[in-house]
């Protein structure tokens, strides 16, 4: 049986971040397209997770990445239109039960490019 992974998201001037909360993930697949993201994996118990998100706006799939850790898979997607805030991650104005704003990382980002650049460099080193 397939189920959606609990997903957190937050917005920055140049990137949108999504964190799929799956511990001990295996067979991770992330497909980032201009208007859509598809995520799938299994956990240590063999449970299959699958999320498909039609994105609020276009992203640059060639300049988007994902990073796997023991606890989650984080995707950062480069916006086509930088410095334009996304009011939500989904194209439709609906909020699936599995999707939440990551309030620990959410902030009003006027003039926040330096912090974002530092975060991207940190991810690139992993």
HUGI-V992273 format. One record per pair of residues at least 6 apart in sequence whose C-alpha atoms are under 6 Angstrom apart, sorted by the first residue. I is the first residue (numbers start at 1). GAP is how many residues later the second one is. D is the distance in Angstrom with one decimal. If there is no record, write none. Layout:
BEGIN
((I	GAP	D) (I	GAP	D))
END
This chain:
BEGIN
((2	46	4.9) (2	47	5.5) (3	46	5.0) (3	47	5.9) (4	45	5.2) (4	46	5.0) (4	47	5.2) (5	15	6.0) (5	44	5.6) (6	14	6.0) (6	15	5.4) (6	92	4.8) (7	12	5.5) (7	13	4.6) (7	91	6.0) (7	92	4.9) (8	10	5.7) (8	11	5.1) (8	91	6.0) (8	92	4.9) (8	93	5.4) (8	94	5.1) (9	8	5.4) (9	9	4.4) (9	92	5.1) (9	93	5.3) (10	7	5.3) (10	92	5.7) (10	96	5.6) (13	69	5.7) (13	70	4.3) (14	64	5.9) (14	65	5.6) (14	68	4.8) (15	62	5.3) (15	63	4.5) (15	64	5.5) (16	60	5.7) (16	61	5.3) (17	58	5.7) (17	59	4.5) (18	56	5.6) (18	57	5.1) (19	54	5.7) (19	55	4.3) (20	52	5.5) (20	53	5.2) (21	51	4.5) (22	49	5.8) (22	50	4.9) (23	47	5.7) (23	48	4.1) (23	49	5.8) (24	19	5.6) (24	20	5.7) (24	46	5.2) (25	17	5.6) (25	18	4.6) (26	15	5.8) (26	16	5.2) (26	17	5.9) (27	14	5.2) (28	12	5.9) (28	13	4.4) (29	10	5.8) (29	11	5.2) (30	8	5.8) (30	9	4.7) (31	6	5.7) (31	7	5.1) (32	29	5.5) (33	28	5.4) (34	24	5.1) (34	25	5.0) (34	27	5.8) (35	19	5.9) (35	20	5.1) (35	23	5.1) (36	17	5.6) (36	18	4.5) (36	19	5.2) (37	15	5.8) (37	16	5.2) (38	13	5.8) (38	14	4.5) (39	11	5.6) (39	12	5.1) (40	9	5.4) (40	10	4.4) (41	7	5.9) (41	8	5.4) (42	6	4.4) (42	7	5.9) (54	36	5.6) (54	37	5.5) (55	34	5.7) (55	35	4.7) (55	36	5.0) (56	33	5.2) (56	34	4.7) (56	35	3.9) (58	22	5.8) (59	19	5.4) (59	20	4.4) (59	21	5.1) (60	18	5.3) (60	20	5.8) (63	15	5.8) (64	12	5.7) (64	13	4.3) (64	14	5.5) (65	10	5.7) (65	11	5.5) (66	8	5.4) (66	9	4.1) (67	6	5.6) (67	7	5.2))
END
